[in-house]
């Protein structure tokens, strides 16, 4: 993040501009007049998780090792700023493999892909790198294990999300039933009620998912739990963190893109946890400062695919307008890391 001088709009203020990744994120105004007091509560943890960090590193390392362009099937992670920065480095984002030439590397996104995608890449003799989050891959393995055991599989998730499409695409069509809502769970009629299993999307609301699982377990008491919770540690930690700050905040701002499932869930969790208002924003430039009228405490967090400089830029923009007391929440300390593909880890 860079802060550069910009032309003042009024005589009594000096203005700075925030630049991140070569993109203008808006002005930071430093009025000479006294600033109103505001408490800023920063959720911890927030922002990048290990799976997102690994996926971005895979694209970056591929560009360093093989040069540009490197093709990426779908958005590597669901954040516009990340995608734009990688585009500037030489990444080319496509929807399907038929848009990729055979002489350049292609990266599969962190959300995972149906089995048909690597099969097609192999048929065309494409060199591909799989950036699927290992925690998503765990769900794939679990679904395949249930299928091999002859169980009917329920997937709790959101239709159309790439992760859901990737998980359902691990198995033959019709092998997985998608359940999105409590009503879906109440209406679900399995072919063999005594031989069921479930898996979940990794970025769901903990509370919503628990409600759906509760309905299924009441209807099908023998329904087994996964060996390990499918909703990932990062989703869990960020939702617990936003709950801690929401109850004391009149306004909660969640930095993340609208197509980021875990970011949208953070807004919902904040509202349920007591925030009077919770909003999803791309960056500091998206803030409407009228939202702060009557606000004494604002909570700030970011989805797992949002880079920390966007949070820093938002805090700087707030501090330029308010006498801000910034308080860092004491949440879970994340130490999880995931290895890069061997071909990129080699020097």
N, C-alpha and C positions, 0 to 999 in steps of 0.2 A: 504494500500500500504506500502511495506517495501523497503528500499534501502540498499543493502548489498555490501560489498567490493568484487571486482572481480580482476582477474589478468590483469594488464595493457598489451595492445597489443604493445605499443611502449614506448621508454624510456621517452619521454617528456609528457606523459599523465597518469593520474590516472583514473581508471574505476570503476563505480558503476553499480550494476545490480538492475533493478526494478522488484519486486515481487508483484503480486496482486492475491489474492485468491489462493495462493500456486503455481501460474504459473509464469514462467520466461517470462517477457515482453521485454527483451533486455537490452543492456548496456546503461549506461549514461556516456558519456565520458567528462572528465573535462580537456581539453588541457591547458598546461601552456602557450602556445603561445597566443597572443592577439586574441580575438574573433571578428568576424565581427558583426556590429550592425544589429539588426532586431527588428521591431515592431510586437508585437503579440496582435491581437485583439480577445478577448474572447466574443463570443455571449452570450447574456442573454435575455431570459432563454435558457437553454440547458439541455440535459440529461433527467433523469427520470421525468415522469409525474405522476399524482396521480393514474391513472389506472394501470400503470406498478408497481408502488410502492405497491399498494394494492395487486396485483396478486402475487408478490414475497413474500409479508408478509403472504399471505394465505398458500403458500407452507411451509414457515419457521415455522409458528405457528402450522400447521398440523404435521410437523415433531416433534416439541417440545411436542405436546399434545398426539400424537398417536404413536410416535416412527417411525423408518424406517423399511421397505420402505414405502414411499407414492408415489403412481403412478400419473403421470401427462400425460394427453392426449394432444399430440403435445407439441411443445416448449411453455413454460408458457408465455414468451415474446420472440421476435426475437432478441436475443443477445447471442452469443456463450459463452461469459465469464459468463453471468448470469446462463446459463444452466449448464455449467461445475461446477460452484460453488455449485449449488443446488444438482447436482449429487454427489459431494463430501460429502454433508450433508446427503445423503440418498434418494434423489428423484430418481425415475425410470421413464424415459420418454418413452412413447409408442405411436404408431400411432392410434390404435383402442382399444376399450374396451375389445375385446376378449383376449387381452394380459394381462388383469388385473385379479388377483385373487379376489374372492368374500369376503375375510376376511381382505382386506386392503383398506384404503381411496384412492379415485381417485379425482384429481383436473382437471377441465376443464380450458383451457387456456384463457388469457385475450382477445383473438380475438373473442370469442363467438363460439357457436356450433349450428348445425342444431337441430331442435326439436327432431329428431329421436335419438339423443345421450342420453339426460337425460331419454327419454322413455325406451331405452335399458337398461340403468343403473337401472332404477326402476324395470324393468322386471327381471333382474338378482339379485335384492335386494342388489346392491352395495351402499355403503355409499359414496356420492360424494359431493364435494364442487365446486361451480361455481365461477370462478375468472373472468368471463366476465366483461370487463370494463363497468361501468354504462352508459357511453356515447354511447357505442355500443348497449347496451340493449335498450336505448332510440330509436335508429334507428329501432330495431326489433319491438318495440311497435308501432312505427309510421307506419311501413310497414303493420302490422296486422290491424291497424285502417283503412288504405286505402283499404285493401282487404275486410274488413267487409262492407265497404261502396260501394263495387262493382267497384272500380276503377282498371284500368290497371296500373301496377307499373313498373316504370323504376328505375333500380339501376345503378348509375354511380360508376364504380370501376374497379378493375383489376381481370381478370379471374384467378382462381386458388389460390387467396389469402384466407387464412382461414376466415378472416372477411367476405368476399364476400360469401363464401360457407355457413357460419353460417347465414347470413342475408337471402339468398335465401332459405335456409333450414327451415326458419320459416313458409313458406307457401307451398301450394301444387305445384308440378312440373308444370312449365309453367305459373305460376302466376306472375313471375318477369322476366323482360327483362333486360339483362345486356348490358350497353353501356360503352365502354372503351375509345373511341376516338371521335373527332369531325366528322370524316367520318361516324362512327356508328350512331351518332345523326342525320346526314343529310339523311341517308338511312332508318332510323327507320320508319316502317309503322304500326301504332297501329290499333287495330280492331275498336276502338271507340275514335277518336281524341279529342272528347269533354269531355272525362271522364278519364283523365290521372292524375298521381301523380308521384313524383320522391323522391328518397332517395339517399344518397351517402355514400360511404365508408368514415370512419372518418379520414383517413391518406393521403388524396389526396393532390395534388398541388392545392392551391387556384386559381391560374391563369388558369390552365388547366380546372379545374372544371367549373369556371365561363364561359369559352369559350364554353364548351359543353352545359351548361344550357342556354346560350345566343342563341345558335342554336335551341334548343328545344323550347324556348319561342317565337322565331320568327316564327317557324313553327306551334306552338300550343299556341296562345296567352292566352288561359285560364288556362294554366298550373300553379297550385298553388305552392307557396314556402312552405317548411316545417315550422312548428310553430317556430322552433329554428334551427339555422344553424347546419347541420349534421357534417361538418368537425370540429373536436374537438378543444377546446381552445388551447391545447398544440401544436397541429399541426400548428394552425394559428400563435401562438406566436413564435414558433421556426422558421417558414418561414419568418416572419417579421423581426426577429432578424438577420437572416443570410443575408437578403437583406441589412440591415444597414451596415454590415461589408464588404460585398462582393465588393462593388463599389471601395473601397480603398485598396483592397487586390489583389496582384498578384497571390496569392495562397490561397485557402481555403481548409482546411482539415476537413472532417466530420467523426466523430467516430461513427461507427455503423456497423452492419452485413449486408451482401448483400441481405438477405431475409427480411430486415426491410424496409417496404414500406415508412415510414415517413423519414427514413435516406436517402434512395435513392432520395426521393423528395427534400431533403435539398441540395443535390449535384446539381440537375437540377436547383433549384431556385437560387443558388449561381452563376451558370454560366450565367443565364439570367439576373441577377442583376449586372453583370459587372466583376466578377472575371475572370482573364485571364485563370486560371486553377482551377478546383475544383475536389477533389478526395475523395472517400470513403475508409476509412481504419478501420481495426478491432481494432488496438491498435498502440502504439508507435513502436513496433517491425516491423510493416508493412511499415514504412516510408522509402522511398528511398531518401537519403539526397541530391541526385543530383537535386531533384525537387526544392531545395532552391537556386540554382544558379541564380543570378540576381534578387532575391526576396528581397524587402526591408520591405514588410508588409505581414504577414501571418494571415489569419483569422481562428479561431478554433471554432467548435461547435460540438454537439453530438445529435444523434437521441434520441427520448423519451424513448428508452429501453436501452440506454448506461449508465453504472454507472459512477459517477463523478471521482472515482479513475483512470479511464482510461484517462480522460482529464488531471488530475494532472500529470500522468506519461508522457503524451505527452509534456506538458509544461516543465516538468523537463528535458526531453531529449533535447528539443530545447534550454533551458537555459544553458545546459552543453556545447553546441556547438556554441552558439551565445551570444553576449552581448544583451540580450533580454529585451526590455521594454514592460512589459505586461500591457495591458489596458483592463479593464472590461467594456463592453458595458452597458449602462443604459437602460435596456429593461423592459418589463412587469414583475411585481412582482406577482408570482403565489401563491395563498393561498388555492387552492382547495384541499380537502381531501375527501376520500371515506371510508365509514364504512366497517369493516370486517364482514363476516357472523357471526350471533349471536353466533353460537356454538363455534367459535374461540375467540370471544370477551369476553366470559364468563371466569372468573378466577376459 
